[in-house]
Amino acid sequence: MQSTREIKSRIRGVTNIQQITRAMEMVAANRLRKAEARLLEARHYTERMGHLLNYLASNFIGKTHYLLKEKEVKVIKLIVITSDKGLCGAYNANILQYVQKFIRENPNKEIQLTLMGRKGFLFFQKRNHPIEKYFPEGVEKLEQVDIIKFVDNLIKDFQKGTYQELHLFFTKFITMMKGTVTGVKLLPLEGKPEKAIRPDYIFEPSEEDIFNAMFPKYLENCIQHAIWESLTSEYAARRVAMIAASENAEEMISELTRSYNKARQEAITRELMEVVSGAEALRP
């Protein structure tokens, strides 16, 4: 059995870790509250913009537009959003497994990876998978100007035929306890009919001009929204992980305290036995 000094040292160590996990849980809870409010405000805007764009594409533009035209797929570009930090449970593992599955399902296609998040970069770097682009500034620090420039290059490359499909992978926030890994095909646009928008709208200037002006903004919004979804899911996963870690630390402290009390009691009993035995030996 360990000595009381060793057990006491372990209790101090676990208590210090518990203080850190509780502090991290509080930080994650605060960030989650702000991120969730921002996300819920943005969701409706993103959905309505998507509905309008699909309506224009399906009813006016047709399949001849370069953003809608289906081509022979040789190169697929993937945008993958992970976290920059760990200690968030299975958040990163889930999305990376999902992306790996997609890559395995397309063995004859060239996959170009664009990574947002340090964890995704380290994962694919270790596996020697070619990485076309990585944002080293981090997901939280990505600014709108960076996304605008990135989207502009995406559209130009698609128009040139550098790649034929664009997919976006992120974790969609559902509740604090649940996030769903999501893959969205951004290019070419599907152009599915949208019944939610009335067909008697009058568009000025032409529908194609509106579509061309809206699409870059839509793509920017999709990526920005996916970042917000991912960050909210990350904060939720980290909060859940830190709550579990704090509870585990509490259980460990309880077990160590019992072991300490038992060891201390045995030491006291042993000392008493030694005193009694010494007294008995000195008795005439």
ZADO-1210 file (C-alpha; in nm, 4 decimals, padded with zeros to 6 digits):
<atoms>
<atom x="00.0000" y="00.0000" z="00.0000" code="MET" pos="1"/>
<atom x="00.1150" y="00.3552" z="-00.0720" code="GLN" pos="2"/>
<atom x="00.2316" y="00.5719" z="00.2153" code="SER" pos="3"/>
<atom x="00.0121" y="00.8517" z="00.3463" code="THR" pos="4"/>
<atom x="00.2587" y="01.1063" z="00.2083" code="ARG" pos="5"/>
<atom x="00.2351" y="00.9625" z="-00.1438" code="GLU" pos="6"/>
<atom x="-00.1469" y="00.9502" z="-00.1299" code="ILE" pos="7"/>
<atom x="-00.1614" y="01.3074" z="00.0006" code="LYS" pos="8"/>
<atom x="00.0624" y="01.4204" z="-00.2858" code="SER" pos="9"/>
<atom x="-00.1680" y="01.2478" z="-00.5383" code="ARG" pos="10"/>
<atom x="-00.4748" y="01.4123" z="-00.3835" code="ILE" pos="11"/>
<atom x="-00.3098" y="01.7540" z="-00.4210" code="ARG" pos="12"/>
<atom x="-00.2238" y="01.6761" z="-00.7849" code="GLY" pos="13"/>
<atom x="-00.5768" y="01.5638" z="-00.8742" code="VAL" pos="14"/>
<atom x="-00.7271" y="01.8632" z="-00.6918" code="THR" pos="15"/>
<atom x="-00.5092" y="02.0998" z="-00.8971" code="ASN" pos="16"/>
<atom x="-00.6212" y="01.9294" z="-01.2186" code="ILE" pos="17"/>
<atom x="-00.9850" y="01.9545" z="-01.1086" code="GLN" pos="18"/>
<atom x="-00.9451" y="02.3298" z="-01.0543" code="GLN" pos="19"/>
<atom x="-00.8106" y="02.3632" z="-01.4097" code="ILE" pos="20"/>
<atom x="-01.0930" y="02.1552" z="-01.5637" code="THR" pos="21"/>
<atom x="-01.3548" y="02.3573" z="-01.3740" code="ARG" pos="22"/>
<atom x="-01.1998" y="02.6832" z="-01.4949" code="ALA" pos="23"/>
<atom x="-01.1939" y="02.5515" z="-01.8530" code="MET" pos="24"/>
<atom x="-01.5577" y="02.4422" z="-01.8214" code="GLU" pos="25"/>
<atom x="-01.6561" y="02.7935" z="-01.7113" code="MET" pos="26"/>
<atom x="-01.4660" y="02.9521" z="-02.0021" code="VAL" pos="27"/>
<atom x="-01.6242" y="02.7082" z="-02.2507" code="ALA" pos="28"/>
<atom x="-01.9715" y="02.7739" z="-02.1069" code="ALA" pos="29"/>
<atom x="-01.9266" y="03.1499" z="-02.1478" code="ASN" pos="30"/>
<atom x="-01.8018" y="03.1151" z="-02.5057" code="ARG" pos="31"/>
<atom x="-02.0771" y="02.8658" z="-02.5876" code="LEU" pos="32"/>
<atom x="-02.3472" y="03.1054" z="-02.4694" code="ARG" pos="33"/>
<atom x="-02.2203" y="03.3848" z="-02.6956" code="LYS" pos="34"/>
<atom x="-02.1537" y="03.1556" z="-02.9933" code="ALA" pos="35"/>
<atom x="-02.4970" y="02.9917" z="-02.9729" code="GLU" pos="36"/>
<atom x="-02.6737" y="03.3295" z="-02.9709" code="ALA" pos="37"/>
<atom x="-02.4739" y="03.4431" z="-03.2751" code="ARG" pos="38"/>
<atom x="-02.5382" y="03.1143" z="-03.4576" code="LEU" pos="39"/>
<atom x="-02.9145" y="03.1135" z="-03.4054" code="LEU" pos="40"/>
<atom x="-02.9368" y="03.4684" z="-03.5414" code="GLU" pos="41"/>
<atom x="-02.7387" y="03.3740" z="-03.8542" code="ALA" pos="42"/>
<atom x="-02.9131" y="03.0454" z="-03.9419" code="ARG" pos="43"/>
<atom x="-03.2319" y="03.1974" z="-04.0802" code="HIS" pos="44"/>
<atom x="-03.0393" y="03.4370" z="-04.3062" code="TYR" pos="45"/>
<atom x="-02.8261" y="03.1542" z="-04.4502" code="THR" pos="46"/>
<atom x="-03.1304" y="02.9333" z="-04.5140" code="GLU" pos="47"/>
<atom x="-03.3270" y="03.2084" z="-04.6898" code="ARG" pos="48"/>
<atom x="-03.0312" y="03.3035" z="-04.9086" code="MET" pos="49"/>
<atom x="-02.9913" y="02.9388" z="-05.0098" code="GLY" pos="50"/>
<atom x="-03.3619" y="02.9106" z="-05.0936" code="HIS" pos="51"/>
<atom x="-03.3517" y="03.2217" z="-05.3131" code="LEU" pos="52"/>
<atom x="-03.0345" y="03.1147" z="-05.4946" code="LEU" pos="53"/>
<atom x="-03.1748" y="02.7664" z="-05.5638" code="ASN" pos="54"/>
<atom x="-03.4973" y="02.9231" z="-05.6882" code="TYR" pos="55"/>
<atom x="-03.3093" y="03.1457" z="-05.9334" code="LEU" pos="56"/>
<atom x="-03.0927" y="02.8565" z="-06.0497" code="ALA" pos="57"/>
<atom x="-03.3779" y="02.6106" z="-06.1020" code="SER" pos="58"/>
<atom x="-03.6274" y="02.8490" z="-06.2601" code="ASN" pos="59"/>
<atom x="-03.4209" y="03.0960" z="-06.4620" code="PHE" pos="60"/>
<atom x="-03.0545" y="03.0134" z="-06.5035" code="ILE" pos="61"/>
<atom x="-03.0674" y="02.6483" z="-06.6091" code="GLY" pos="62"/>
<atom x="-02.7864" y="02.3966" z="-06.6345" code="LYS" pos="63"/>
<atom x="-02.5874" y="02.6003" z="-06.8900" code="THR" pos="64"/>
<atom x="-02.4420" y="02.8345" z="-06.6271" code="HIS" pos="65"/>
<atom x="-02.0814" y="02.7465" z="-06.5361" code="TYR" pos="66"/>
<atom x="-02.1669" y="02.7295" z="-06.1642" code="LEU" pos="67"/>
<atom x="-02.4421" y="02.4749" z="-06.2308" code="LEU" pos="68"/>
<atom x="-02.3052" y="02.2733" z="-06.5198" code="LYS" pos="69"/>
<atom x="-02.2225" y="01.9126" z="-06.4314" code="GLU" pos="70"/>
<atom x="-01.8764" y="01.8065" z="-06.5506" code="LYS" pos="71"/>
<atom x="-01.6729" y="01.4896" z="-06.5446" code="GLU" pos="72"/>
<atom x="-01.5319" y="01.4821" z="-06.1929" code="VAL" pos="73"/>
<atom x="-01.1567" y="01.4321" z="-06.1765" code="LYS" pos="74"/>
<atom x="-01.0617" y="01.6673" z="-05.8925" code="VAL" pos="75"/>
<atom x="-01.2633" y="01.7251" z="-05.5732" code="ILE" pos="76"/>
<atom x="-01.1785" y="02.0075" z="-05.3371" code="LYS" pos="77"/>
<atom x="-01.2634" y="01.9571" z="-04.9695" code="LEU" pos="78"/>
<atom x="-01.2858" y="02.2327" z="-04.7079" code="ILE" pos="79"/>
<atom x="-01.2505" y="02.0708" z="-04.3644" code="VAL" pos="80"/>
<atom x="-01.3098" y="02.2638" z="-04.0410" code="ILE" pos="81"/>
<atom x="-01.1653" y="02.1237" z="-03.7174" code="THR" pos="82"/>
<atom x="-01.0512" y="02.2849" z="-03.3917" code="SER" pos="83"/>
<atom x="-00.7166" y="02.4462" z="-03.3128" code="ASP" pos="84"/>
<atom x="-00.7076" y="02.3020" z="-02.9604" code="LYS" pos="85"/>
<atom x="-00.7798" y="01.9667" z="-02.8009" code="GLY" pos="86"/>
<atom x="-00.9634" y="01.8651" z="-02.4818" code="LEU" pos="87"/>
<atom x="-01.2996" y="01.8577" z="-02.6618" code="CYS" pos="88"/>
<atom x="-01.3859" y="01.4881" z="-02.6548" code="GLY" pos="89"/>
<atom x="-01.4465" y="01.3145" z="-02.9866" code="ALA" pos="90"/>
<atom x="-01.5202" y="01.6409" z="-03.1718" code="TYR" pos="91"/>
<atom x="-01.2163" y="01.6249" z="-03.4032" code="ASN" pos="92"/>
<atom x="-01.2063" y="01.2450" z="-03.4329" code="ALA" pos="93"/>
<atom x="-01.5655" y="01.2326" z="-03.5630" code="ASN" pos="94"/>
<atom x="-01.5181" y="01.4823" z="-03.8450" code="ILE" pos="95"/>
<atom x="-01.1777" y="01.3433" z="-03.9475" code="LEU" pos="96"/>
<atom x="-01.3215" y="00.9909" z="-03.9694" code="GLN" pos="97"/>
<atom x="-01.6064" y="01.1283" z="-04.1831" code="TYR" pos="98"/>
<atom x="-01.3613" y="01.2971" z="-04.4219" code="VAL" pos="99"/>
<atom x="-01.1447" y="00.9831" z="-04.4418" code="GLN" pos="100"/>
<atom x="-01.4534" y="00.7814" z="-04.5333" code="LYS" pos="101"/>
<atom x="-01.5357" y="01.0280" z="-04.8126" code="PHE" pos="102"/>
<atom x="-01.1787" y="01.0029" z="-04.9464" code="ILE" pos="103"/>
<atom x="-01.1946" y="00.6207" z="-04.9415" code="ARG" pos="104"/>
<atom x="-01.5253" y="00.6302" z="-05.1317" code="GLU" pos="105"/>
<atom x="-01.3600" y="00.8320" z="-05.4103" code="ASN" pos="106"/>
<atom x="-01.0404" y="00.6349" z="-05.4799" code="PRO" pos="107"/>
<atom x="-01.0123" y="00.7383" z="-05.8455" code="ASN" pos="108"/>
<atom x="-01.0496" y="01.1098" z="-05.7782" code="LYS" pos="109"/>
<atom x="-00.7781" y="01.3587" z="-05.6909" code="GLU" pos="110"/>
<atom x="-00.8586" y="01.5114" z="-05.3513" code="ILE" pos="111"/>
<atom x="-00.7460" y="01.8661" z="-05.2750" code="GLN" pos="112"/>
<atom x="-00.7610" y="01.9511" z="-04.9043" code="LEU" pos="113"/>
<atom x="-00.8208" y="02.2980" z="-04.7649" code="THR" pos="114"/>
<atom x="-00.7906" y="02.2849" z="-04.3864" code="LEU" pos="115"/>
<atom x="-00.9203" y="02.5240" z="-04.1243" code="MET" pos="116"/>
<atom x="-00.8051" y="02.4175" z="-03.7794" code="GLY" pos="117"/>
<atom x="-00.4688" y="02.2954" z="-03.6484" code="ARG" pos="118"/>
<atom x="-00.5957" y="01.9496" z="-03.5467" code="LYS" pos="119"/>
<atom x="-00.7004" y="01.8645" z="-03.9011" code="GLY" pos="120"/>
<atom x="-00.3691" y="01.9920" z="-04.0364" code="PHE" pos="121"/>
<atom x="-00.1651" y="01.7765" z="-03.7950" code="LEU" pos="122"/>
<atom x="-00.3834" y="01.4718" z="-03.8687" code="PHE" pos="123"/>
<atom x="-00.3396" y="01.4795" z="-04.2474" code="PHE" pos="124"/>
<atom x="00.0224" y="01.5937" z="-04.2265" code="GLN" pos="125"/>
<atom x="00.1142" y="01.2812" z="-04.0273" code="LYS" pos="126"/>
<atom x="-00.0540" y="01.0655" z="-04.2913" code="ARG" pos="127"/>
<atom x="00.1394" y="01.2360" z="-04.5728" code="ASN" pos="128"/>
<atom x="-00.1826" y="01.3418" z="-04.7422" code="HIS" pos="129"/>
<atom x="-00.1259" y="01.6346" z="-04.9825" code="PRO" pos="130"/>
<atom x="-00.2608" y="01.9571" z="-04.8316" code="ILE" pos="131"/>
<atom x="-00.3356" y="02.2302" z="-05.0847" code="GLU" pos="132"/>
<atom x="-00.4150" y="02.5108" z="-04.8391" code="LYS" pos="133"/>
<atom x="-00.4034" y="02.5620" z="-04.4628" code="TYR" pos="134"/>
<atom x="-00.5127" y="02.8658" z="-04.2610" code="PHE" pos="135"/>
<atom x="-00.2440" y="02.8924" z="-03.9867" code="PRO" pos="136"/>
<atom x="-00.4102" y="03.1913" z="-03.8173" code="GLU" pos="137"/>
<atom x="-00.6706" y="02.9594" z="-03.6615" code="GLY" pos="138"/>
<atom x="-01.0451" y="02.9158" z="-03.7010" code="VAL" pos="139"/>
<atom x="-01.1426" y="03.1730" z="-03.4370" code="GLU" pos="140"/>
<atom x="-00.9156" y="03.4404" z="-03.5864" code="LYS" pos="141"/>
<atom x="-01.0287" y="03.4046" z="-03.9479" code="LEU" pos="142"/>
<atom x="-01.1662" y="03.7402" z="-04.0636" code="GLU" pos="143"/>
<atom x="-01.4226" y="03.8227" z="-04.3290" code="GLN" pos="144"/>
<atom x="-01.1586" y="03.9668" z="-04.5611" code="VAL" pos="145"/>
<atom x="-00.9744" y="03.6311" z="-04.5587" code="ASP" pos="146"/>
<atom x="-01.2933" y="03.4430" z="-04.6479" code="ILE" pos="147"/>
<atom x="-01.3804" y="03.6904" z="-04.9282" code="ILE" pos="148"/>
<atom x="-01.0358" y="03.6483" z="-05.0856" code="LYS" pos="149"/>
<atom x="-01.0565" y="03.2688" z="-05.0463" code="PHE" pos="150"/>
<atom x="-01.4030" y="03.2495" z="-05.2087" code="VAL" pos="151"/>
<atom x="-01.2898" y="03.4677" z="-05.4987" code="ASP" pos="152"/>
<atom x="-01.0081" y="03.2209" z="-05.5718" code="ASN" pos="153"/>
<atom x="-01.2458" y="02.9245" z="-05.5331" code="LEU" pos="154"/>
<atom x="-01.4831" y="03.0577" z="-05.7996" code="ILE" pos="155"/>
<atom x="-01.1979" y="03.1466" z="-06.0375" code="LYS" pos="156"/>
<atom x="-01.0428" y="02.8000" z="-06.0021" code="ASP" pos="157"/>
<atom x="-01.3806" y="02.6329" z="-06.0603" code="PHE" pos="158"/>
<atom x="-01.4376" y="02.8420" z="-06.3715" code="GLN" pos="159"/>
<atom x="-01.0913" y="02.7465" z="-06.5027" code="LYS" pos="160"/>
<atom x="-01.1650" y="02.3781" z="-06.4379" code="GLY" pos="161"/>
<atom x="-00.8956" y="02.3327" z="-06.1726" code="THR" pos="162"/>
<atom x="-01.1494" y="02.1226" z="-05.9816" code="TYR" pos="163"/>
<atom x="-01.5025" y="01.9990" z="-06.0584" code="GLN" pos="164"/>
<atom x="-01.6635" y="01.9639" z="-05.7148" code="GLU" pos="165"/>
<atom x="-01.6412" y="02.1570" z="-05.3892" code="LEU" pos="166"/>
<atom x="-01.7472" y="02.0011" z="-05.0582" code="HIS" pos="167"/>
<atom x="-01.7573" y="02.1602" z="-04.7138" code="LEU" pos="168"/>
<atom x="-01.7224" y="01.9469" z="-04.3973" code="PHE" pos="169"/>
<atom x="-01.8043" y="02.0825" z="-04.0525" code="PHE" pos="170"/>
<atom x="-01.9825" y="01.9920" z="-03.7285" code="THR" pos="171"/>
<atom x="-02.3371" y="02.1233" z="-03.7037" code="LYS" pos="172"/>
<atom x="-02.4485" y="02.2311" z="-03.3573" code="PHE" pos="173"/>
<atom x="-02.7692" y="02.0620" z="-03.2395" code="ILE" pos="174"/>
<atom x="-02.7611" y="02.0806" z="-02.8589" code="THR" pos="175"/>
<atom x="-02.4894" y="02.1036" z="-02.5964" code="MET" pos="176"/>
<atom x="-02.4797" y="01.7238" z="-02.5844" code="MET" pos="177"/>
<atom x="-02.4989" y="01.6660" z="-02.9585" code="LYS" pos="178"/>
<atom x="-02.3238" y="01.7862" z="-03.2722" code="GLY" pos="179"/>
<atom x="-02.3634" y="01.6280" z="-03.6162" code="THR" pos="180"/>
<atom x="-02.0808" y="01.5979" z="-03.8686" code="VAL" pos="181"/>
<atom x="-02.2132" y="01.7486" z="-04.1922" code="THR" pos="182"/>
<atom x="-02.0931" y="01.7432" z="-04.5509" code="GLY" pos="183"/>
<atom x="-02.2350" y="01.9965" z="-04.7977" code="VAL" pos="184"/>
<atom x="-02.1741" y="02.0071" z="-05.1721" code="LYS" pos="185"/>
<atom x="-02.1250" y="02.3734" z="-05.2638" code="LEU" pos="186"/>
<atom x="-02.0215" y="02.3439" z="-05.6288" code="LEU" pos="187"/>
<atom x="-02.1674" y="02.2842" z="-05.8756" code="PRO" pos="188"/>
<atom x="-02.4888" y="02.4229" z="-05.7281" code="LEU" pos="189"/>
<atom x="-02.7749" y="02.1724" z="-05.7376" code="GLU" pos="190"/>
<atom x="-03.0415" y="02.4218" z="-05.8444" code="GLY" pos="191"/>
<atom x="-03.3270" y="02.2286" z="-05.6825" code="LYS" pos="192"/>
<atom x="-03.6752" y="02.3821" z="-05.7117" code="PRO" pos="193"/>
<atom x="-03.7735" y="02.5796" z="-05.4028" code="GLU" pos="194"/>
<atom x="-04.1433" y="02.5913" z="-05.3201" code="LYS" pos="195"/>
<atom x="-04.0865" y="02.8238" z="-05.0246" code="ALA" pos="196"/>
<atom x="-04.0349" y="03.1252" z="-05.2540" code="ILE" pos="197"/>
<atom x="-04.3287" y="03.2632" z="-05.4484" code="ARG" pos="198"/>
<atom x="-04.2870" y="03.2407" z="-05.8276" code="PRO" pos="199"/>
<atom x="-04.4358" y="03.5870" z="-05.8964" code="ASP" pos="200"/>
<atom x="-04.1360" y="03.7890" z="-05.7808" code="TYR" pos="201"/>
<atom x="-04.0095" y="04.0571" z="-06.0193" code="ILE" pos="202"/>
<atom x="-03.6304" y="04.0574" z="-06.0488" code="PHE" pos="203"/>
<atom x="-03.4327" y="04.3626" z="-06.1599" code="GLU" pos="204"/>
<atom x="-03.1887" y="04.3601" z="-06.3296" code="PRO" pos="205"/>
<atom x="-03.1965" y="04.0149" z="-06.4917" code="SER" pos="206"/>
<atom x="-03.2195" y="03.6959" z="-06.2889" code="GLU" pos="207"/>
<atom x="-02.8726" y="03.5887" z="-06.4058" code="GLU" pos="208"/>
<atom x="-02.7164" y="03.9189" z="-06.2970" code="ASP" pos="209"/>
<atom x="-02.8707" y="03.8811" z="-05.9527" code="ILE" pos="210"/>
<atom x="-02.7532" y="03.5204" z="-05.9365" code="PHE" pos="211"/>
<atom x="-02.3965" y="03.6145" z="-06.0344" code="ASN" pos="212"/>
<atom x="-02.3894" y="03.8935" z="-05.7755" code="ALA" pos="213"/>
<atom x="-02.5412" y="03.6788" z="-05.5015" code="MET" pos="214"/>
<atom x="-02.3432" y="03.3599" z="-05.5440" code="PHE" pos="215"/>
<atom x="-02.0045" y="03.4823" z="-05.4087" code="PRO" pos="216"/>
<atom x="-02.1881" y="03.6289" z="-05.1080" code="LYS" pos="217"/>
<atom x="-02.3710" y="03.3008" z="-05.0624" code="TYR" pos="218"/>
<atom x="-02.0462" y="03.1017" z="-05.0711" code="LEU" pos="219"/>
<atom x="-01.8852" y="03.3420" z="-04.8213" code="GLU" pos="220"/>
<atom x="-02.1878" y="03.3090" z="-04.5974" code="ASN" pos="221"/>
<atom x="-02.1859" y="02.9260" z="-04.6174" code="CYS" pos="222"/>
<atom x="-01.8211" y="02.9088" z="-04.5088" code="ILE" pos="223"/>
<atom x="-01.8632" y="03.1698" z="-04.2355" code="GLN" pos="224"/>
<atom x="-02.1756" y="02.9954" z="-04.1098" code="HIS" pos="225"/>
<atom x="-01.9963" y="02.6572" z="-04.1088" code="ALA" pos="226"/>
<atom x="-01.7176" y="02.8147" z="-03.9004" code="ILE" pos="227"/>
<atom x="-01.9743" y="02.9430" z="-03.6488" code="TRP" pos="228"/>
<atom x="-02.1463" y="02.6031" z="-03.6382" code="GLU" pos="229"/>
<atom x="-01.8097" y="02.4339" z="-03.5794" code="SER" pos="230"/>
<atom x="-01.6983" y="02.6767" z="-03.3092" code="LEU" pos="231"/>
<atom x="-02.0291" y="02.6425" z="-03.1237" code="THR" pos="232"/>
<atom x="-02.0036" y="02.2616" z="-03.1435" code="SER" pos="233"/>
<atom x="-01.6420" y="02.2764" z="-03.0260" code="GLU" pos="234"/>
<atom x="-01.7269" y="02.4886" z="-02.7200" code="TYR" pos="235"/>
<atom x="-02.0158" y="02.2551" z="-02.6357" code="ALA" pos="236"/>
<atom x="-01.7947" y="01.9452" z="-02.6717" code="ALA" pos="237"/>
<atom x="-01.5221" y="02.1036" z="-02.4585" code="ARG" pos="238"/>
<atom x="-01.7699" y="02.1997" z="-02.1878" code="ARG" pos="239"/>
<atom x="-01.9101" y="01.8447" z="-02.1755" code="VAL" pos="240"/>
<atom x="-01.5567" y="01.6994" z="-02.1686" code="ALA" pos="241"/>
<atom x="-01.4494" y="01.9313" z="-01.8851" code="MET" pos="242"/>
<atom x="-01.7628" y="01.8529" z="-01.6816" code="ILE" pos="243"/>
<atom x="-01.6876" y="01.4807" z="-01.7188" code="ALA" pos="244"/>
<atom x="-01.3213" y="01.5391" z="-01.6274" code="ALA" pos="245"/>
<atom x="-01.4191" y="01.7357" z="-01.3153" code="SER" pos="246"/>
<atom x="-01.6603" y="01.4614" z="-01.2076" code="GLU" pos="247"/>
<atom x="-01.3941" y="01.1949" z="-01.2652" code="ASN" pos="248"/>
<atom x="-01.1466" y="01.3991" z="-01.0618" code="ALA" pos="249"/>
<atom x="-01.4031" y="01.4230" z="-00.7793" code="GLU" pos="250"/>
<atom x="-01.4452" y="01.0443" z="-00.7796" code="GLU" pos="251"/>
<atom x="-01.0694" y="00.9946" z="-00.7790" code="MET" pos="252"/>
<atom x="-01.0274" y="01.2372" z="-00.4884" code="ILE" pos="253"/>
<atom x="-01.2944" y="01.0464" z="-00.2924" code="SER" pos="254"/>
<atom x="-01.1183" y="00.7132" z="-00.3576" code="GLU" pos="255"/>
<atom x="-00.7781" y="00.8559" z="-00.2675" code="LEU" pos="256"/>
<atom x="-00.9213" y="01.0127" z="00.0498" code="THR" pos="257"/>
<atom x="-01.0596" y="00.6739" z="00.1540" code="ARG" pos="258"/>
<atom x="-00.7217" y="00.5136" z="00.0827" code="SER" pos="259"/>
<atom x="-00.5496" y="00.7905" z="00.2805" code="TYR" pos="260"/>
<atom x="-00.7810" y="00.7449" z="00.5796" code="ASN" pos="261"/>
<atom x="-00.7324" y="00.3686" z="00.5652" code="LYS" pos="262"/>
<atom x="-00.3522" y="00.3996" z="00.5468" code="ALA" pos="263"/>
<atom x="-00.3530" y="00.6564" z="00.8290" code="ARG" pos="264"/>
<atom x="-00.5738" y="00.4338" z="01.0439" code="GLN" pos="265"/>
<atom x="-00.3450" y="00.1371" z="00.9808" code="GLU" pos="266"/>
<atom x="-00.0416" y="00.3470" z="01.0731" code="ALA" pos="267"/>
<atom x="-00.2075" y="00.4622" z="01.3983" code="ILE" pos="268"/>
<atom x="-00.3113" y="00.1040" z="01.4796" code="THR" pos="269"/>
<atom x="00.0420" y="-00.0173" z="01.4117" code="ARG" pos="270"/>
<atom x="00.1891" y="00.2482" z="01.6389" code="GLU" pos="271"/>
<atom x="-00.0581" y="00.1605" z="01.9159" code="LEU" pos="272"/>
<atom x="00.0306" y="-00.2069" z="01.8825" code="MET" pos="273"/>
<atom x="00.3977" y="-00.1215" z="01.9109" code="GLU" pos="274"/>
<atom x="00.3351" y="00.0871" z="02.2249" code="VAL" pos="275"/>
<atom x="00.1217" y="-00.1874" z="02.3811" code="VAL" pos="276"/>
<atom x="00.3790" y="-00.4535" z="02.2911" code="SER" pos="277"/>
<atom x="00.6575" y="-00.2402" z="02.4403" code="GLY" pos="278"/>
<atom x="00.4598" y="-00.1832" z="02.7574" code="ALA" pos="279"/>
<atom x="00.3885" y="-00.5561" z="02.7884" code="GLU" pos="280"/>
<atom x="00.7581" y="-00.6318" z="02.7436" code="ALA" pos="281"/>
<atom x="00.8567" y="-00.3934" z="03.0228" code="LEU" pos="282"/>
<atom x="00.6011" y="-00.5348" z="03.2689" code="ARG" pos="283"/>
<atom x="00.7773" y="-00.7455" z="03.5489" code="PRO" pos="284"/>
</atoms>
